[in-house]
Amino acid sequence: MTSRRRKSQSLTAAQPAECLEVRQMLTARITAEIVGDQLNIIEEGAQIADAEVDVMYVRGLNGVVVQGLNGTTINGRVSEFFELRGGDSINVDLGSGNDTFTMHSWDGNRMPLSRLNIDMGSDVQGGNDNDVVSVEDIYAATVNVLTAGVNEDVDEVTLNRVTASERLTISTGNMNDEVTIEECATGEILIETDGGLSRNDSGNDDITITKLEARGEVSINTAGANAATDLDSIDIEDMSVLDSMFVKMGDGNNDIMAADRLVVEEDLMFEGGQQQDVLVLRDAEIGRNLFANTYDGRDTVLVRDTRIGNWMVMETGDDVDFVELDRVFGFGINVRLGEGDDTMTIDNSGAFFGSIDGGAGRNTLNLGKMLWWRQGGFRNF
């Protein structure tokens, strides 16, 4: 072990020693060591055990306390201290099992890192587990969280006050996954809840994003190969993207994307699926184009208080669809509702070029106040 590991400062549990001898609590053995500029926190061997590991940053000591909870041991102990320099990396691999990993700061000061990699069992041999990841108060160039295995699992990932200046990647498993991002800043973002390696997701996935600034491209995908019964949702509030944003939600019923105060400097592209989709945009600013395709199914699109720099192009596919535009302004608005008895409502909105096509069916058009609608028309109403 390098000199940066302070064995003399290893922490000891306050509870009586006999508690550590209760065999059912020794669910996992973790090896933690510094190699070069990286702290590795690895579950030993091919163990399939339930690991619970907590990493706490202590700024005054220039390092972290790695602690095992509920019987998990760290190098045979309850906990161990490691000195870290600014710019070091942390690599976590907890393998198969129902694992929990938490990371936070002692006093709210952010931990400076080069990379943070968290693997909760994503290799082809594992991943049949329910994993929980919670990370708070860190600053790193890249943050990667992988909980996606080849078997069914339920995953929960929470990031709070995390900065990933270059890239944030989150990939979860096949069943009911929850991803929560709050008060974070990133470069590029990739979020996948579609089953990772297997692409076989059939779970109900929830993504909640609050107060996020992304300086790169954002891609969110909840659509897996077996997503026809999914009930997926994306809830966004106070998010800014300095590039383009891509959202794909697959074929499940009630795939919902609701966004309040969303700013996208380039293009926003939304892709639903073959069943019921709901897209809600409120108080949004799109620098270039808004492209939305909900495909077949009974779809609902509500766009309110939104400004679009160039074109809004929307297709809702066949079946009975409902579209409402209220206080929406853009250079051009093009909506095709497809076959079915559709309802289109436009009020307090305007564009230099507009074209609304209701498609085949008994369609209803509700027109309120139209502002500077210069060219184009309304067909099949």
N, C-alpha and C positions, 0 to 999 in steps of 0.2 A: 504494500500500500504506500502511496506517496506521502510525503510530509504534509500535504495539505489536508489529510484526514487526521483529525485530532482524537486519537483514541482516548486520551486522558479526559476528554470532555464528553464521552459517551454518556447518554442519559439513562437512568434506571427508573423503572416504574415505581410509583408510590405504593401500589398494592402489595400485599404479602407475597413472598416468593412462591408459596404453594399454589397460587392462582395460575402461575405459568406452567404448572405440571398437569393441569386439567387437559387431557388429551383432545377433547372435542373442540377446544379453543385454538389449538395449534393447526389452523386450517391452511396455512401457507408459509413457506420459507423463502425469504427474499434475500438476494445478494445485492449489496450496494457498494460500489467502489468507483473511484475516479480513475479514468484512463485518459491520459493526455489532458485535453480541455473539456472532457465530458464526464458527467456523473451518470453512471448506469444504475438503474434500479430494475433488477431482473428477477422474475420468479425462477427458482432453481429447477434445472432439469426439465423433464416432461411432466411435471406435476400438474394434476387437474385438481385445483383447490380453490377455495374462496379466499382471495387476498383482500385485505383492507389496509391501504397505505396512505399516510398523510405526510405532506412535505410543507414545512413552515419556514419561510424566509425571515431571518433575523438580521436586519441591516446593521445593527451595532456590532455583531460578531462576524459580519461579512461571510455569511454562509447559511446553510439550511439544516434543519432538524428533520431527519427521515424517521418516521415513527410507524410501527405496526400496531394495528388496532384489532381487538377481538381475537387475540391469539396469534395473529401474524407476527413473525419475527423478522428482524433486520440484522443480518449477519449473526444470527443466534441470540440477539438481544431484543429488547423491546424497542429501542431507538438508538440512533447514532447521529453525531454532528459531522458535517462536511463543510470545509471552507471552500468558497467559490469566488473566483475573480469575475469582474464584469466582463461579459462577452463569452463566458463558458456556456455549455449546452447541458441539457438534461434529457436523457433517453429512458423511457419507461416501457417495460414489456412484462405484462402480468399474465399472459397466456390464457388458457381455458379456465373456466370457473366463473362463479358469480362474484365479480371483482368490483371494488370501490377504490377510486383514486381521488384524493383531494389535494389541492395546492393553494396556499394562501400566504399572506404576510402577517407577521407578528403585530405590526403597528400601522398597516395601511400603505407603507412605502412600497413602490413597485420593484419587483426583482428584475434586474437587468440580465438578459440572456441572449445568446446568439440564436439557438434553436431549442424548441421544446417539442419532443416527439413522444406521444402517448399511444401505445398499442395495447389494447385490452383483449387481444385474441383474434387477430385478423388473418392469421395464416390458414392454409387449406386444411390443416389438421384440427383446428379448434373452432371456437366461436359459438358453441352451443351454450350460451350463457346470458345472464342478465347483468349488464355492466352499468356503473354509475361513474361519471367523471365531472368534477367541479374544479374550476381553475379561476382564481381571483388575483388581481394586482400583480401582473407581470408585464414586462416589456421585452419583446423578442423580435428578431427579424422574421422567423417563420414559426408557426404553431401548427402541428399536425395531430389530430385526434382520430384514431382509428378504432372502431368497435365492431366492424363489419366482418363476420365470419361466414362460413359456407352453410351453417345450420341456422335454425330459427333462434332469435334472441330478442330481448327487450332492452333497449339502451336509453340512457338519460345523460345528456351532455349539457353543462351549464358553464358559460364564460361570462365573467363580470369584471369590468375594468381591466381588460386585456388589450394590449397593443401588439399586433403582428404586422410590422411595418412593410414587409414584402409580401407575405402570403399566409392565409388561414385556410386550412383544409379540415373538414369534418366529414367522416364517412361512417355511417351507422349500419345496423343489421336489418334482418328481414321482418321483424315483427313491429310492435308498437313502440315507436321511438319519439323522444322529446328532445328538441334542441332549443336552448334558450341563450340568447346573446344580448347583453345589456351593457351600455356605456363602454363600448369598445371602438377601437380604431384599427384599420387594416390597410394592406395593399390590395392584392387580389383575394377573392373569396371563392372557394368551392365547397358547397354543402351537398352531400349525397345521403339520402335516407332510403335508397332503393336496393339495399342488400349487398352493397359493396361487390365482393368478388363474384357472388352468385347471380346478382341482378335478378333476384327471384322474390322480390319484396311482396308480401301480402298483408302488411300491417298498416295500422292507422298511425300516421306520422304527424306530429305537431311541431312547427317551427315558429318561435316567437323572437322577434328582433326589435329592440328598443334602444334608441339613441346610438346609432352606429354610423361611423364615417368610413367609407371605403374609397381609397384613392386609385384602385384598379378595377378590373372587370369582375363582375359578380355573377356566379352561376349557381342556381339552386335546382336540384332534381329530386323529386319524390317518387318518380315513376319507375316501377320494376316490371319484370316480365309477367308476374302474376298479380298485377295491380288492379284488376277489374273490380274487386270488392273493397278496395281501400277507402278510408274516410280521412283524407289528408287535409291539413290546413296550414297556411302561412299567414301570420299576423305581424304586420310591420307598423311601427310608429316612430317617427323622427329618424329617417335614414337618408343619407346623402351618398351618391355614387358619382365619382368623377370620371367614369367611363361608361360602358354599357352594362345592362343587367338582363340575364336570361333566366326564365323560370319555366320548368317543365313539371307537370303534375300528374300525368298519366290518366288511366281509364276509370278510376274509381268514382263512386257516387259522392256528391257533395264535396268535391275538391274545391277548397275555398282559399282565395288569396285576398286579404283585406289590407289595404295600405293607407295610412294617414300620414300626411306630411312627408311624402317621398319625393326626393329630388334626384333625377338621373340626368347627367350632363349629356350623354349620347343617346343611344337607343334603349327602349324597354321592350322586351319580347316575352310574351306570355303564351304558353302552349298548354291547353287543357287536354281532355281525353274524350272517349266515346260515350261517357255517361253524363251525370249532372255536374256541371262546373259553375262556380260562382266567382266572379272577379269584381272587386270593389276598389276603386281608387278615389280618394278624397284629398283635396288640397295638395295636388301633385304638380310637379314641374318636370317636363320631359324636354331636354334640350333639342333633340332631333325628332325621332319617330317613335310612335307607339304601335307595335304590331301585336294583335291578339287573335288567337285562333282557338275556339273552344270545341271544335269538331261537333260530331253528332251528340244528341242528348238534350235534355231540358235544361238549358243554360240561362244564367242571369248575369248581366253585365251592368254595373252602375258606375258611371264616371261623373264626378262632381267637382266643381271648383278646381279645374285642371287646365293648365296651359301647355300646349305642345308646339315646339318650335317649327316642325315641318308637317308631317302627315300622321294621321291616325288611320290605320288600316285594320279593319276588324271583320272576321268571319265567325259565325256561330254555328254553322253546319245545319243538318236537318233536325227536325223535331220542333217542339214548341219552345220558343226562346223569348226572353224579355230583355230589352236593352233600353237604358235611360241615360241621356246626356243632359246634364244641367250645369250651366256656367262652364262650358268647355269651349276652348278657343284654340284654333290651329290654322296653319296655312291651308291644309286640305283634310277633309273627313270623308272616308270611304267605308261604308258598312254594307255587308252582304249577310242576310239573315238565313238564307237557305230554305229548304222545303219544310213546311209546317205552318201552323197558325201562330204567327209571331206578333209581338207588340213592340213598337218603337216609339219612345217618347223623347222629344227634344225641346229644351226650354232655355232661354237666356244664353244661347250658344251661337257661335259663328265661325265661318271659314271662308277663304277666298274661293275655294273649289270644294263642292260637296256632292256626294252621290250616295243615296240610300236605296238599296234594293231589297225588298221584302221576300223575294223568291216565291215559289209556288205555295199556295195555301190561302186561308182566309186571314189576312194580316190587318193589323190596326196601327195607324200612324197618329200619334198625338203631337201636334205642333203648338208650342207656345211662342214666346217672343224669339224671333230669329235676328241675329245681328250680322250684318255684312256677309250674307250668303250669296256670293256673286255668280256662281256658275255651277252647273250640275243639275240634278233633279231627284225626284222620288219615283220609284218604279215598283209595281206589283203591290200596291196598297189600295 
